[in-house]
Amino acid sequence: MITFVELNGFRQFDHLRIDRLAQVNVLVGQNGSGKSTLMEAILLWAAEGNPVPLIGLQTQRGSGQSVNVRDGGGVTAASLGLTRAVFPKFKNAGTSTVVAAREGSEPKRLTISAKEPREAIEIDDTAKASRPERDLTFAFGPHDSDKRHRKTSLLVQLHPTGVRITPSSPGVPARPTLFLHPMGAAAGPQESERFGSALRQQKEKQIVEGLKLFDARIRDLVWLPRNGGYFAVAINGGERVPFGVFGGGANRLLQLLLGVVECENSLLLIDEFESGFHHSIMQAAFEALISLAEQCKTQLVLSTHSEEALQKLACAIENRQASEKLCLIQLLKDGQGVVRSWVSTGERAMSTIKLGLEVR
């Protein structure tokens, strides 16, 4: 479990440090206060400087222009948003650091640096265009020494037809870490792979128990590859029906539960964690999420703009007698655009939520 995180020069943050992180961490604050920035910084740190998860996130959000990332012959979608995800302006060089530590381990530092773009060059015989090429370097290692840092380099090229980002030695995260966006779907190749992981870890029963929120008669869950692939459930041991018939809220809960299992003994980040849930099932859905996270020892980092979601989460935690596992992080932006944090944990965090915290 990550115990603290510190950002320096990362996007809008000159400096931000969050101490006392817990198993369930909730970020609140107005738009532009840096909730997503903080979550993406944690994602990059947890991936040990491998930028591929952030590339995937930017693509999922539709940020920037679509491009190709070529890594060992494979091609995946990415976007210009990768560079903007770290540096405020594409034309600027800079250095950003993210420092954090897992429980019982020494702090590790991620340093992201970029060189100035080169001059404009001729694209073809008929036109000239600005084509900055910049080298991005992600260095990850002990906080107190640069000697043992592993580095990943990227060449970012911008030209009229798009962007090409070429990684070298991208590395592989030591532990799986996911960032689930509210637009994500719960039926696709990634979710089928996560379900396979849940089967191998013998966590299928726990997932099915959570899904009984939508129909108590659900007995099992399977992935059927035909027609593009979909999840199906058996009702009272009878014929299987597509799980999608239970609606978007059911699909969202399944996505979150599969994410928790995939990130066992690691970290799961969920943007707008209440997305897709009707207020009548929020508390039960959050209880299912927290229960499975406790079993899998998965640390959660959640963001929200919903006071109702916060209230339902507090009730879910109270029912599980787990208030000591809650950390509430409020990001406050002043008139000069400087963001500061206010952190409370345990019973103090519960009391703050119950008193009606302003989260918009």
Phi, psi and chi 1 to 4 in degrees:
 res  aa     phi    psi   chi1   chi2   chi3   chi4
   1 MET       -  134.7 -174.1  171.5   73.2      -
   2 ILE   -74.3  131.5  -65.8  175.3      -      -
   3 THR  -100.1  -26.2   56.8      -      -      -
   4 PHE  -156.0  161.9   80.9   90.5      -      -
   5 VAL  -144.5  141.6   61.1      -      -      -
   6 GLU  -135.1  129.1  178.3 -179.4  -47.4      -
   7 LEU  -113.2  138.1  -81.1   59.9      -      -
   8 ASN  -135.1  118.6  -66.0  -74.3      -      -
   9 GLY    67.2   24.8      -      -      -      -
  10 PHE   -98.4  108.6 -165.5   97.1      -      -
  11 ARG    50.9 -119.6 -151.9 -177.9  -62.1  173.1
  12 GLN   -82.0   -5.2   70.4  -98.0   50.3      -
  13 PHE   -91.9  115.2  -69.4  116.8      -      -
  14 ASP   -70.2  -43.7  -69.9  -28.9      -      -
  15 HIS  -157.6  134.8  174.9   77.8      -      -
  16 LEU  -151.0  131.8  178.5   74.5      -      -
  17 ARG  -131.6  130.9 -177.8 -179.7  172.3  103.9
  18 ILE  -118.4  116.5  -54.3  -66.3      -      -
  19 ASP  -100.9  170.2  -70.2  -55.7      -      -
  20 ARG    62.4   37.6  -62.1  177.0  -66.0  164.6
  21 LEU   -63.1  147.4  -67.3  175.8      -      -
  22 ALA  -121.6 -166.4      -      -      -      -
  23 GLN   -73.6  -37.7 -177.6  168.4   24.1      -
  24 VAL  -116.3  112.1 -178.7      -      -      -
  25 ASN  -118.0  127.4  -54.6  -82.9      -      -
  26 VAL  -119.0  125.5 -171.9      -      -      -
  27 LEU  -100.4  130.0  -56.8  176.2      -      -
  28 VAL  -132.7  158.4  -61.6      -      -      -
  29 GLY   154.7  161.0      -      -      -      -
  30 GLN   -67.3  167.0   61.1 -177.6  -77.2      -
  31 ASN   -57.9  137.4  -71.6  -29.0      -      -
  32 GLY    83.7    3.3      -      -      -      -
  33 SER   -80.9  -13.8   61.5      -      -      -
  34 GLY   109.5   16.7      -      -      -      -
  35 LYS   -61.9  -50.8  -62.2 -175.0  -61.1  -61.1
  36 SER   -66.3  -36.9  -64.7      -      -      -
  37 THR   -59.3  -46.4  -66.3      -      -      -
  38 LEU   -62.8  -42.3  177.9   55.7      -      -
  39 MET   -65.8  -38.9  -65.7  175.6   79.2      -
  40 GLU   -71.9  -32.6  -70.6  168.2   13.0      -
  41 ALA   -64.2  -42.4      -      -      -      -
  42 ILE   -63.7  -40.3  -66.3  172.7      -      -
  43 LEU   -59.4  -47.4  174.4   68.1      -      -
  44 LEU   -62.5  -41.5  -91.0  175.1      -      -
  45 TRP   -64.6  -46.5 -178.1   91.5      -      -
  46 ALA   -64.0  -28.3      -      -      -      -
  47 ALA   -83.5    6.3      -      -      -      -
  48 GLU    56.5   38.5  -61.4 -172.2   -1.5      -
  49 GLY    87.7   -0.2      -      -      -      -
  50 ASN   -76.2  114.7 -179.4   -2.7      -      -
  51 PRO   -78.7   -7.9   30.4  -35.1      -      -
  52 VAL   -58.8  -41.8  172.8      -      -      -
  53 PRO   -60.2  -37.3  -25.5   35.7      -      -
  54 LEU   -70.6  -36.5 -174.9   55.4      -      -
  55 ILE   -58.8  -45.9  -66.9  171.7      -      -
  56 GLY   -62.6  -38.7      -      -      -      -
  57 LEU   -65.1  -45.0  176.2   62.0      -      -
  58 GLN   -61.5  -37.8  -64.5  -66.2  -41.7      -
  59 THR   -66.4  -43.2  -57.6      -      -      -
  60 GLN   -59.4  -36.3 -173.1 -179.8   41.3      -
  61 ARG   -79.7  -12.6  -74.1  178.3  168.0  168.8
  62 GLY    74.7   27.7      -      -      -      -
  63 SER   -80.3  134.7  -56.8      -      -      -
  64 GLY    71.1 -163.3      -      -      -      -
  65 GLN   -89.1  149.4  -61.3  167.7  -94.1      -
  66 SER   -74.6  139.6  -65.4      -      -      -
  67 VAL  -145.0  179.9  -61.3      -      -      -
  68 ASN  -115.7  140.8  -72.0  -30.9      -      -
  69 VAL  -111.1  122.7  174.0      -      -      -
  70 ARG  -105.7  121.1  -60.0 -177.9 -179.2  -84.7
  71 ASP  -139.4  104.7  175.5   18.3      -      -
  72 GLY    62.8   31.5      -      -      -      -
  73 GLY    95.3  -18.7      -      -      -      -
  74 GLY   -82.8  154.9      -      -      -      -
  75 VAL  -127.7  126.8  178.6      -      -      -
  76 THR  -134.6  159.5   56.3      -      -      -
  77 ALA   -75.4  147.3      -      -      -      -
  78 ALA  -149.6 -165.8      -      -      -      -
  79 SER  -159.7  161.3   74.5      -      -      -
  80 LEU   -58.6  -22.5  174.9   58.4      -      -
  81 GLY   -59.5  -15.3      -      -      -      -
  82 LEU   -58.3  -50.4  173.3   67.4      -      -
  83 THR   -69.0  -41.7  -53.1      -      -      -
  84 ARG   -66.6  -20.2  -70.7  176.9  177.9  159.2
  85 ALA   -69.2  -17.2      -      -      -      -
  86 VAL  -113.4  -46.8  178.2      -      -      -
  87 PHE  -106.8  139.8  -58.9  102.3      -      -
  88 PRO   -59.0  -38.0  -22.5   33.0      -      -
  89 LYS  -131.6  137.9  -64.3 -179.0  180.0  179.2
  90 PHE   -58.3  -32.9 -175.1   80.6      -      -
  91 LYS   -76.9  -14.4   65.8 -178.3 -179.3  179.7
  92 ASN   -88.7  138.4  -71.1  -11.8      -      -
  93 ALA   -85.3  167.7      -      -      -      -
  94 GLY   173.8  179.2      -      -      -      -
  95 THR  -137.0  132.4  -60.9      -      -      -
  96 SER  -125.9  148.3  -59.9      -      -      -
  97 THR  -131.9  147.0   62.9      -      -      -
  98 VAL  -130.0  121.6 -177.6      -      -      -
  99 VAL  -117.3  135.8 -178.5      -      -      -
 100 ALA  -156.4  172.3      -      -      -      -
 101 ALA  -146.8  142.4      -      -      -      -
 102 ARG   -88.9  153.7  -65.1 -172.5 -173.3  -83.9
 103 GLU   -54.5  126.5 -165.2  170.4   26.0      -
 104 GLY    81.7    4.0      -      -      -      -
 105 SER  -123.0  159.9  -60.5      -      -      -
 106 GLU   -73.2  152.3   64.6  176.4   -4.0      -
 107 PRO   -61.1  145.2  -22.0   33.4      -      -
 108 LYS  -121.1  145.3  -62.5  -71.2 -177.4   67.6
 109 ARG  -116.0  132.2 -176.9  177.7   76.6 -114.8
 110 LEU  -105.3  123.2  170.6   64.3      -      -
 111 THR  -115.2  124.2  -57.1      -      -      -
 112 ILE  -113.5  121.1  -51.1  126.0      -      -
 113 SER  -129.9  152.0   56.3      -      -      -
 114 ALA  -137.2  139.9      -      -      -      -
 115 LYS   -91.1  159.7  -64.1  179.1 -179.7  178.2
 116 GLU   -60.9  143.3  -72.0  -75.3   -1.1      -
 117 PRO   -63.8  154.4  -15.2   26.8      -      -
 118 ARG   -79.8  171.5  -57.0  171.8 -167.4  171.7
 119 GLU   -68.8  162.9  -65.1  -63.4  -35.1      -
 120 ALA   -60.6  142.1      -      -      -      -
 121 ILE  -129.2  164.7   63.2  171.8      -      -
 122 GLU   -77.5  128.1 -172.1  170.0  -27.5      -
 123 ILE   -80.9  -47.3  -59.8  -64.1      -      -
 124 ASP  -150.6 -166.1   53.7   37.5      -      -
 125 ASP   -74.8  -15.0  -66.5  -23.3      -      -
 126 THR  -110.7  -14.1   60.3      -      -      -
 127 ALA  -150.0  153.2      -      -      -      -
 128 LYS  -116.5  147.1  -74.6 -171.9  176.0 -178.6
 129 ALA  -150.8  155.0      -      -      -      -
 130 SER   -68.7  123.4  176.2      -      -      -
 131 ARG  -131.9   72.3 -177.2 -177.7  177.5  179.5
 132 PRO   -63.7  137.4   -2.0    8.7      -      -
 133 GLU  -118.6  126.5  -63.8 -176.0   -2.6      -
 134 ARG  -130.3  146.5   83.7  162.2   53.7 -139.5
 135 ASP   -99.0  121.0  -68.7  -49.2      -      -
 136 LEU  -101.5  134.9  -72.1  178.1      -      -
 137 THR  -124.2  129.7  -59.1      -      -      -
 138 PHE  -111.8  113.0  -62.6   76.9      -      -
 139 ALA  -114.3  128.0      -      -      -      -
 140 PHE  -129.2  132.5 -175.5   84.6      -      -
 141 GLY   175.8 -168.2      -      -      -      -
 142 PRO   -56.2  143.6  -24.4   34.2      -      -
 143 HIS   -66.0  -31.7  178.7   41.3      -      -
 144 ASP   -96.4    9.1   58.1   -3.1      -      -
 145 SER  -156.0  140.6  171.4      -      -      -
 146 ASP   -95.6   -7.0  -66.5  -29.7      -      -
 147 LYS   -68.8  -33.9  -65.4 -179.4  179.1  178.7
 148 ARG  -103.0   22.5  -69.0 -179.3  -73.4  156.1
 149 HIS   -81.9  134.5  -77.3 -151.5      -      -
 150 ARG   -92.2  135.8  174.0  172.3   48.3   77.0
 151 LYS  -115.3  143.8  -67.0 -174.0  177.2 -178.5
 152 THR  -122.7  129.8  -60.3      -      -      -
 153 SER  -112.3  144.3  -64.0      -      -      -
 154 LEU  -128.2  140.5  -62.1  177.8      -      -
 155 LEU  -107.3  118.9  176.3   64.2      -      -
 156 VAL  -108.4  121.9 -179.2      -      -      -
 157 GLN  -118.2  131.1  -60.8  170.3  -67.6      -
 158 LEU  -116.0  128.2  174.6   64.1      -      -
 159 HIS  -150.9  174.5   54.2   83.7      -      -
 160 PRO   -57.7  -26.1  -26.8   35.2      -      -
 161 THR   -94.5   -0.6   59.2      -      -      -
 162 GLY   143.1 -153.2      -      -      -      -
 163 VAL  -133.5  141.7 -178.5      -      -      -
 164 ARG  -120.0  127.6 -176.7  174.4  -66.6  106.6
 165 ILE  -119.7  115.6  -54.6  174.0      -      -
 166 THR  -112.1  108.3  -51.7      -      -      -
 167 PRO   -86.6  148.3   23.5  -20.9      -      -
 168 SER  -123.3  133.5   64.3      -      -      -
 169 SER    49.6   61.6  -55.6      -      -      -
 170 PRO   -67.4  -20.2   26.2  -34.6      -      -
 171 GLY    74.3  169.8      -      -      -      -
 172 VAL  -129.8  128.6  178.1      -      -      -
 173 PRO   -56.8  140.4  -22.2   31.8      -      -
 174 ALA   -66.9  -31.6      -      -      -      -
 175 ARG  -132.9  144.7  -52.1 -175.9 -169.1 -170.8
 176 PRO   -65.9  134.8   23.3  -32.9      -      -
 177 THR  -136.8  130.9  -58.9      -      -      -
 178 LEU  -121.2  147.3  -62.9  177.2      -      -
 179 PHE  -119.2  110.0 -170.7  124.4      -      -
 180 LEU   -97.2  121.1  -62.9 -178.1      -      -
 181 HIS   -91.7  149.0 -170.2  -99.0      -      -
 182 PRO   -62.7  -19.2   17.1  -30.2      -      -
 183 MET   -85.8   -2.5  -61.6  -56.7  -68.0      -
 184 GLY   -66.1  150.2      -      -      -      -
 185 ALA  -105.5  156.0      -      -      -      -
 186 ALA  -104.5   27.3      -      -      -      -
 187 ALA  -146.5  106.4      -      -      -      -
 188 GLY   176.6  177.8      -      -      -      -
 189 PRO   -55.8  -41.8  -23.7   33.2      -      -
 190 GLN   -64.1  -43.6  -71.6 -175.9  -29.9      -
 191 GLU   -67.3  -35.1  -79.2   67.9   30.8      -
 192 SER   -66.0  -37.6   67.4      -      -      -
 193 GLU   -65.6  -40.8  -68.6  174.8    9.2      -
 194 ARG   -66.1  -34.7  -70.8  167.9 -169.4  159.8
 195 PHE   -66.4  -39.8 -178.9   59.7      -      -
 196 GLY   -59.5  -39.7      -      -      -      -
 197 SER   -63.7  -40.7  176.0      -      -      -
 198 ALA   -62.8  -38.8      -      -      -      -
 199 LEU   -64.3  -43.1  -68.0  176.7      -      -
 200 ARG   -64.9  -32.3  -70.4 -170.0  -65.9  -86.5
 201 GLN   -89.3    3.1  -63.5  176.5   52.4      -
 202 GLN    57.5   45.0  -60.5 -178.2  -22.4      -
 203 LYS  -110.1   10.6  -66.8  -68.4 -165.4  -60.0
 204 GLU   -61.3  -41.4  178.1 -164.7   10.4      -
 205 LYS   -62.7  -39.7  -71.3 -176.3  179.1  179.5
 206 GLN   -65.3  -37.7  -69.4   89.5  -31.0      -
 207 ILE   -67.3  -44.2  -68.3  174.4      -      -
 208 VAL   -61.9  -39.1  169.1      -      -      -
 209 GLU   -59.0  -40.9  -77.6  -58.2  -49.4      -
 210 GLY   -64.5  -37.9      -      -      -      -
 211 LEU   -73.1  -16.7  -60.5 -179.0      -      -
 212 LYS   -66.0   -9.7  -74.1 -177.3  178.3 -179.6
 213 LEU   -56.1  -32.3  166.5   63.6      -      -
 214 PHE   -92.7  -23.1  -62.6   94.3      -      -
 215 ASP  -164.8  114.0 -167.6  -40.6      -      -
 216 ALA   -64.2  -13.4      -      -      -      -
 217 ARG   -85.1   -6.7  -61.4  172.7  -61.7  166.8
 218 ILE   -61.5  130.2  -68.1  177.4      -      -
 219 ARG  -114.4  -32.7  -68.5  -66.6  175.0  -94.4
 220 ASP  -154.1  172.3   69.0   -0.3      -      -
 221 LEU  -136.2  133.3  177.5   71.4      -      -
 222 VAL  -136.8  157.6  -63.3      -      -      -
 223 TRP  -105.4  122.3  171.3  -97.4      -      -
 224 LEU  -105.9  121.4  -59.6  178.4      -      -
 225 PRO   -76.8  -13.1   27.6  -34.1      -      -
 226 ARG   -72.3  157.2   59.2  177.6  178.4  -92.8
 227 ASN    55.9   40.3  -61.1  -36.2      -      -
 228 GLY    88.2  -10.7      -      -      -      -
 229 GLY    94.4  134.2      -      -      -      -
 230 TYR  -161.6  159.7   59.8   93.1      -      -
 231 PHE   -85.6  145.6  -74.3  103.2      -      -
 232 ALA  -137.3  153.0      -      -      -      -
 233 VAL  -127.5  153.5  -66.9      -      -      -
 234 ALA   -98.8  133.8      -      -      -      -
 235 ILE  -101.3  113.8  -56.4  -63.6      -      -
 236 ASN    53.0   36.3  -77.1  -22.3      -      -
 237 GLY    77.1    5.6      -      -      -      -
 238 GLY   -88.3 -154.3      -      -      -      -
 239 GLU   -65.2  142.5 -176.4  177.8   -4.8      -
 240 ARG   -76.1  143.6  -70.9 -168.5  173.5   92.5
 241 VAL  -124.8  150.2  -61.9      -      -      -
 242 PRO   -59.1  133.4  -22.9   33.7      -      -
 243 PHE   -65.7  -23.9 -174.6   65.9      -      -
 244 GLY   -60.0  -19.7      -      -      -      -
 245 VAL   -66.8  -16.3  -57.4      -      -      -
 246 PHE   -83.3   -4.6  -67.0  100.1      -      -
 247 GLY    99.0  177.0      -      -      -      -
 248 GLY   -65.7  -34.4      -      -      -      -
 249 GLY   -63.7  -39.2      -      -      -      -
 250 ALA   -65.7  -42.7      -      -      -      -
 251 ASN   -63.1  -39.1  -79.1  -30.6      -      -
 252 ARG   -65.0  -44.2  176.4   64.9  167.1  168.1
 253 LEU   -63.4  -40.9 -179.2   59.1      -      -
 254 LEU   -60.7  -43.1  175.8   56.3      -      -
 255 GLN   -58.4  -44.8 -179.9 -162.1   38.4      -
 256 LEU   -67.6  -42.1  -60.1 -173.3      -      -
 257 LEU   -66.0  -40.3  -64.7  178.7      -      -
 258 LEU   -64.4  -36.5  -70.3  173.9      -      -
 259 GLY   -64.2  -40.6      -      -      -      -
 260 VAL   -60.2  -45.4  167.5      -      -      -
 261 VAL   -66.0  -42.4  173.7      -      -      -
 262 GLU   -59.7  -33.6  177.2   72.6   10.2      -
 263 CYS  -100.6   30.5  -62.8      -      -      -
 264 GLU   -54.5  133.4 -174.4  171.9   21.0      -
 265 ASN    59.8   24.3  -65.2  -48.9      -      -
 266 SER  -141.7 -139.8 -172.2      -      -      -
 267 LEU  -135.2  132.8  178.3   69.3      -      -
 268 LEU  -124.4  124.0  176.2   63.9      -      -
 269 LEU  -107.1  130.4  -55.8  108.7      -      -
 270 ILE  -128.6  115.2  -52.4  172.7      -      -
 271 ASP   -83.8  130.8 -164.8   15.6      -      -
 272 GLU    50.9   64.5  -62.4  179.1   21.0      -
 273 PHE   -62.7  -19.1   72.0   98.6      -      -
 274 GLU   -84.3   -7.4   77.4  -77.1    0.8      -
 275 SER   -57.4  131.1  177.5      -      -      -
 276 GLY    94.4  -10.4      -      -      -      -
 277 PHE  -102.2  129.0  -63.7  126.7      -      -
 278 HIS   -70.0  148.0 -171.7  -92.2      -      -
 279 HIS   -58.6  -26.0   68.0   86.9      -      -
 280 SER   -70.8  -20.2   62.0      -      -      -
 281 ILE  -116.2    0.5   65.2  163.8      -      -
 282 MET   -54.8  -51.9  -88.1 -171.5 -172.4      -
 283 GLN   -61.0  -45.0 -178.5  175.3  -32.2      -
 284 ALA   -64.2  -38.9      -      -      -      -
 285 ALA   -64.5  -41.6      -      -      -      -
 286 PHE   -68.1  -35.3  -61.6  159.8      -      -
 287 GLU   -63.7  -41.4  -74.8 -168.3   41.7      -
 288 ALA   -62.9  -41.1      -      -      -      -
 289 LEU   -63.9  -48.2  177.1   66.2      -      -
 290 ILE   -67.8  -39.4  -65.7  168.8      -      -
 291 SER   -59.0  -46.9  173.3      -      -      -
 292 LEU   -68.7  -36.5 -170.4   55.7      -      -
 293 ALA   -62.6  -38.2      -      -      -      -
 294 GLU   -64.3  -42.4  -70.9  174.8  -26.8      -
 295 GLN   -66.2  -36.9  -65.0  175.2   53.8      -
 296 CYS   -91.8   -3.3  -66.0      -      -      -
 297 LYS    54.3   44.5  -62.6 -178.5  179.2  178.8
 298 THR   -96.5  126.5  -58.6      -      -      -
 299 GLN   -83.2  134.7 -173.8  176.7   21.5      -
 300 LEU  -110.4  136.2  -57.0  175.4      -      -
 301 VAL  -123.3  114.9  178.8      -      -      -
 302 LEU  -118.1  149.8  -42.1  171.8      -      -
 303 SER  -127.5  153.2   74.1      -      -      -
 304 THR  -158.6  156.4 -175.0      -      -      -
 305 HIS  -113.9    7.2  -75.7  -74.1      -      -
 306 SER  -107.3  117.9  169.2      -      -      -
 307 GLU   -65.6  -36.9 -179.4 -178.2  -15.6      -
 308 GLU   -61.8  -42.0 -178.7  179.7   33.8      -
 309 ALA   -62.6  -39.7      -      -      -      -
 310 LEU   -61.7  -43.8  -87.4 -179.8      -      -
 311 GLN   -62.6  -43.2  -63.3  -74.2  -13.0      -
 312 LYS   -66.6  -38.2  -61.0  -70.6 -172.5 -178.1
 313 LEU   -63.9  -42.5  178.4   67.2      -      -
 314 ALA   -61.3  -40.3      -      -      -      -
 315 CYS   -65.1  -40.0  -70.2      -      -      -
 316 ALA   -63.7  -42.6      -      -      -      -
 317 ILE   -67.7  -39.6  -70.4  175.0      -      -
 318 GLU   -63.6  -41.9 -170.3  170.8   50.5      -
 319 ASN   -61.9  -30.6  -77.3   -8.7      -      -
 320 ARG   -91.2    3.4  -63.2 -162.6   58.2   78.8
 321 GLN    50.4   49.8  -61.2 -178.9  -17.9      -
 322 ALA  -127.6   33.0      -      -      -      -
 323 SER   -61.3  -28.4   60.4      -      -      -
 324 GLU   -68.0  -11.8   76.6  -78.3   -2.9      -
 325 LYS   -95.0    7.7  -62.6 -178.4  178.9  179.9
 326 LEU  -105.8  134.8  175.1   64.3      -      -
 327 CYS  -128.5  124.7  174.6      -      -      -
 328 LEU  -106.4  124.2  178.7   65.6      -      -
 329 ILE  -120.1  113.5  -56.6  164.2      -      -
 330 GLN  -104.5  124.7 -173.7  176.3   12.6      -
 331 LEU  -100.4  123.9  -61.9  178.3      -      -
 332 LEU  -118.1  124.6  -53.2  167.2      -      -
 333 LYS  -106.8  126.0 -176.0  167.0   64.0  172.7
 334 ASP   -87.9 -176.1   64.0   21.1      -      -
 335 GLY   -64.1  -21.7      -      -      -      -
 336 GLN   -92.8    4.1  -75.0   71.2   46.1      -
 337 GLY    83.8    6.3      -      -      -      -
 338 VAL   -81.0  130.8  176.9      -      -      -
 339 VAL  -102.9  130.9  179.6      -      -      -
 340 ARG  -123.2  160.7  -66.4  178.7  174.9   84.1
 341 SER  -114.6  148.5   62.7      -      -      -
 342 TRP  -127.6  120.0 -174.0   86.7      -      -
 343 VAL  -119.8  133.8 -179.5      -      -      -
 344 SER  -135.5  152.4   58.7      -      -      -
 345 THR  -133.5  164.0   58.0      -      -      -
 346 GLY    57.1 -136.4      -      -      -      -
 347 GLU   -63.5  -32.2  -70.1  -64.5  -21.0      -
 348 ARG   -65.0  -40.7 -176.2  178.8  178.7 -173.7
 349 ALA   -65.1  -41.5      -      -      -      -
 350 MET   -61.2  -44.3  -65.8  -74.8  -72.8      -
 351 SER   -64.0  -40.2  -62.0      -      -      -
 352 THR   -61.2  -42.4  -58.7      -      -      -
 353 ILE   -66.2  -44.8  -67.3  172.7      -      -
 354 LYS   -65.5  -26.8  -69.7  177.6 -179.6  178.5
 355 LEU   -79.3   -4.5  -71.7  172.4      -      -
 356 GLY    90.8   67.1      -      -      -      -
 357 LEU   -68.6  133.5  176.2   68.0      -      -
 358 GLU   -74.9  119.6  174.9   58.3   47.8      -
 359 VAL  -116.7   -1.0  -61.2      -      -      -
 360 ARG   -97.3      -  -63.9 -176.1 -175.6  -84.6
